[in-house]
Amino acid sequence: MAAFHREVAKYFAKYAATAAGAPCSSSSSSSSSSSSSKMASLVAFTPAAPQPSAVRSFLSELLAPVWFRFFRGPLDRWNQAAIGKYLREQGLMYDDLYSDKEPVIERALELLPEDLATARYRRIMRATHLNHIRLYLPPNEQNYDPFIPYLAPYVEEAKFQLQEEEELLGYHMWERRLYSGGCTGLGDSEPGMHFLVSFPNMYGGGGGPHNKAHLSSLACWGLRRKSQKV
């Protein structure tokens, strides 16, 4: 919508410039040519931002700081910490969670180098195996920062390629229907999108004594370190 308003503003500016540059009479055309050219070069239409209402200004000035400091901020920090802990324990990167059913991600995975694609596949298979046996990675094998966006440059290249194909071939990747199962019917298009089924290890995949499994993995790691020291 903002792009549409910018285009309308360009048309208004062009009309104002042509109207200002048009001569008023044949007698004063030579004398007003320089002034009209200056006026045409100076005329520009910039749409003014709408003034916020009293209710919106009250919410933004008084309630928004309280909301972000005591509610939204702690919730976002907890969510970041929980996702990071889950990714480190499973040995995954955040970009591994993107669905390969999406056209952009599918093209980006095709553009990945062989080493990155192999490492991604091995991480996913290792996380699947760990999830099956109810264990976590030992701390010495966990990723320090699982939020490194290794897929970001390839996603940008995939977007550029898909846009070129849409413009040249007239084909839109979003028109196809993708199979997806296990949905709730509440607005999600693939399993795990809705908040009711978005928790990791749902449907018994991670059931069992997680704390004991975590402690056992820590104990195995400690015994391995002691054996290496000896």
Secondary structure, 3 states (H helix, E strand, C coil): CHHHHHHHHHHHHHHHHHHHHCCCCCCCCCCCHHHHHHHHHHCCCCCCCCCCCHHHHHHHHHHHHHHHHHHHHHHHHHHHHHHHHHHHHHCCCHHHHCCCCCHHHHHHHHHCCHHHHHHHHHHHHHHHHHHHHCCCCCHHHCCCCCCCCCCHHHHHHHHHHHHHHHHHHCCCHHHCCCCCCCCCCCCCCCCCCCCCCCCCCCCCCCCCCHHHHHHHHHHHHHHHHHHHHC
